[in-house]
Amino acid sequence: MQHSRREIGMLQKHRDHINEHLDELVKCTNYTRIREECVRINLLSPDMLRNVEDLSGAGFNMSKEDSQLEQHRRLLIKITKRGPAAYNQLITVLRNVGSLQAVKLLEDVSEQNSGSPFISINERKITRKSADIVDTPSPSPTATADRNGACVSKREYNEAGGPLIPYTEPVDGQKRDVKKSDRVHTDEVVGTYNMQSQHYRGVLLMINIIDFPDTERKRNGAEVDSDSLIHLFREMGFTIFAYNNMNQEQFFDTLGKVTSSKYAQQTECFVMVLMTHGERVGEMDKVEFGDGSVVDVHKIKNYFQASVSPYLVHKPKVLIFPFCRGREADLGQRINHFDSIGTAASRLSRQEETVVETEGRPSTYTNVPSLSDTLVCYASTPGYVTHRDAESGSWYIQTFCDMMADHAHNTPVEDILKKTNELVGHMRTSKGSMQTGSFDNLGFNKKLYFNPGFYTE
């Protein structure tokens, strides 16, 4: 039996896409601007750039224009050898310098073989039940069948495509006692994000996709998570926008409306929770919408860039993605039973080159990072499923709500996330499966205290 070969470095389809469109990329980008931006974000080191631009004897008989064209081509080819993250870093470079035509060309690679603007779970012939459900019996579903036979939740929240109105209806389920702050907490060392307004404390955008074209993939128990989050963030003083069962177009339309609204302009903090089925294809996390379409998570995160959502610049943004990031069940490792160094090393693939660290320079720029002041929270690590009980909700969201209710009055959010991950890591299914939460800090350089119940303005 021949095992499929694991791709090392940049995905082959990304490398091929750059090489096949090399001349087009050269024509629609400015070499001087992208070379400087590649060094600035550490995609290339200064030494790498010098090697790219050293034509030695090859450029002896070239004109100045031809020499720069050759250097331009060599720079793009060099990036194809910079590891699995280099493709998305190149897209970031191009977006930062305003080469939007080149950005579109590179982002289109995921759509090359599908013939449609999205990848369908059904087209990929995945026939499985809900991947993020614990092996406990499902309760009798409180759902109705639509014309196509799909199982549709009865719970109504905000209307997708409708006017942007905060959700104020009562919710069912557990009402946690959220401890209130007695002051606005600060940190003199790293600083704190401003969280002291009575009316503009925060915005929660919550999307819970429960029903799918395949009725067997209904996310039973997910409504419990919606109720828990809505109650929690109301107690935090947040304005809430809650949605169910969106398709991809509705999701991005709503995301754009909320992030460009007066609510985003006035708010001190923005939290988004997207609950749905997830998958990992290659090195990319993907999420599924109610119409069966799938999109890369990085496209969702791009909506929070400074150029797209200027109302949220310098404000803390917490993105919570509690969906699966693969299909493997994490069965852990038996205590005192470990692989040898050689065996463990054989499982790791080396990137063709590692990203070189460079010393920073004092900045006099008036611009801001493309994506900053952002925490991206996951319920599992890449490759593994998450778990949801059909009666009591998902492990991660329920534990997160518990920790927020108990500790948000005096504890920064990153510590709350660490405690959430610790407690979730102690949970097991009846078959011994576990999960490990994680979060990425993207320029989230201050502490975020929610200060529930306390305000000064």
Rosetta blueprint (number, residue, H / E / L):
1 M L
2 Q L
3 H L
4 S L
5 R L
6 R L
7 E L
8 I L
9 G L
10 M L
11 L L
12 Q H
13 K H
14 H H
15 R H
16 D H
17 H H
18 I H
19 N H
20 E H
21 H L
22 L H
23 D H
24 E H
25 L H
26 V H
27 K H
28 C L
29 T L
30 N L
31 Y H
32 T H
33 R H
34 I H
35 R H
36 E H
37 E H
38 C H
39 V H
40 R H
41 I L
42 N L
43 L L
44 L L
45 S L
46 P H
47 D H
48 M H
49 L H
50 R H
51 N H
52 V H
53 E H
54 D L
55 L L
56 S H
57 G H
58 A H
59 G H
60 F L
61 N L
62 M L
63 S L
64 K H
65 E H
66 D H
67 S H
68 Q H
69 L H
70 E H
71 Q H
72 H H
73 R H
74 R H
75 L H
76 L H
77 I H
78 K H
79 I H
80 T L
81 K L
82 R L
83 G L
84 P L
85 A L
86 A H
87 Y H
88 N H
89 Q H
90 L H
91 I H
92 T H
93 V H
94 L H
95 R H
96 N H
97 V L
98 G L
99 S L
100 L H
101 Q H
102 A H
103 V H
104 K H
105 L H
106 L H
107 E H
108 D H
109 V H
110 S H
111 E H
112 Q L
113 N L
114 S L
115 G L
116 S L
117 P L
118 F L
119 I E
120 S E
121 I L
122 N L
123 E L
124 R L
125 K L
126 I L
127 T L
128 R L
129 K L
130 S L
131 A L
132 D L
133 I L
134 V L
135 D L
136 T L
137 P L
138 S L
139 P L
140 S L
141 P L
142 T L
143 A E
144 T E
145 A E
146 D L
147 R L
148 N L
149 G L
150 A L
151 C E
152 V E
153 S E
154 K L
155 R L
156 E L
157 Y L
158 N L
159 E L
160 A L
161 G L
162 G L
163 P L
164 L L
165 I L
166 P L
167 Y L
168 T L
169 E L
170 P L
171 V L
172 D L
173 G L
174 Q L
175 K L
176 R L
177 D L
178 V L
179 K L
180 K L
181 S L
182 D L
183 R L
184 V L
185 H L
186 T L
187 D L
188 E L
189 V L
190 V L
191 G L
192 T E
193 Y L
194 N L
195 M L
196 Q L
197 S L
198 Q L
199 H L
200 Y L
201 R L
202 G E
203 V E
204 L E
205 L E
206 M E
207 I E
208 N E
209 I L
210 I L
211 D L
212 F L
213 P L
214 D L
215 T H
216 E H
217 R H
218 K L
219 R L
220 N L
221 G L
222 A H
223 E H
224 V H
225 D H
226 S H
227 D H
228 S H
229 L H
230 I H
231 H H
232 L H
233 F H
234 R H
235 E H
236 M L
237 G L
238 F E
239 T E
240 I E
241 F E
242 A E
243 Y E
244 N E
245 N L
246 M L
247 N L
248 Q H
249 E H
250 Q H
251 F H
252 F H
253 D H
254 T H
255 L H
256 G H
257 K H
258 V H
259 T H
260 S L
261 S L
262 K H
263 Y H
264 A H
265 Q H
266 Q H
267 T L
268 E L
269 C L
270 F E
271 V E
272 M E
273 V E
274 L E
275 M E
276 T L
277 H L
278 G E
279 E E
280 R E
281 V E
282 G L
283 E L
284 M E
285 D E
286 K E
287 V E
288 E E
289 F L
290 G L
291 D L
292 G L
293 S E
294 V E
295 V E
296 D E
297 V H
298 H H
299 K H
300 I H
301 K H
302 N H
303 Y H
304 F H
305 Q L
306 A L
307 S L
308 V L
309 S L
310 P H
311 Y H
312 L H
313 V L
314 H L
315 K L
316 P L
317 K E
318 V E
319 L E
320 I E
321 F E
322 P L
323 F L
324 C L
325 R L
326 G L
327 R L
328 E E
329 A L
330 D E
331 L L
332 G L
333 Q L
334 R L
335 I L
336 N L
337 H L
338 F L
339 D L
340 S L
341 I H
342 G H
343 T H
344 A H
345 A H
346 S H
347 R L
348 L L
349 S L
350 R L
351 Q L
352 E L
353 E L
354 T L
355 V L
356 V L
357 E L
358 T L
359 E L
360 G L
361 R L
362 P L
363 S L
364 T L
365 Y L
366 T L
367 N L
368 V L
369 P L
370 S L
371 L L
372 S L
373 D L
374 T E
375 L E
376 V E
377 C E
378 Y E
379 A L
380 S L
381 T L
382 P L
383 G L
384 Y E
385 V L
386 T L
387 H L
388 R E
389 D E
390 A L
391 E L
392 S L
393 G E
394 S E
395 W H
396 Y H
397 I H
398 Q H
399 T H
400 F H
401 C H
402 D H
403 M H
404 M H
405 A H
406 D H
407 H H
408 A L
409 H L
410 N L
411 T L
412 P L
413 V H
414 E H
415 D H
416 I H
417 L H
418 K H
419 K H
420 T H
421 N H
422 E H
423 L H
424 V H
425 G L
426 H L
427 M L
428 R L
429 T L
430 S L
431 K L
432 G L
433 S L
434 M E
435 Q L
436 T L
437 G L
438 S E
439 F E
440 D E
441 N E
442 L E
443 G L
444 F L
445 N L
446 K L
447 K E
448 L L
449 Y L
450 F L
451 N L
452 P L
453 G L
454 F L
455 Y L
456 T L
457 E L
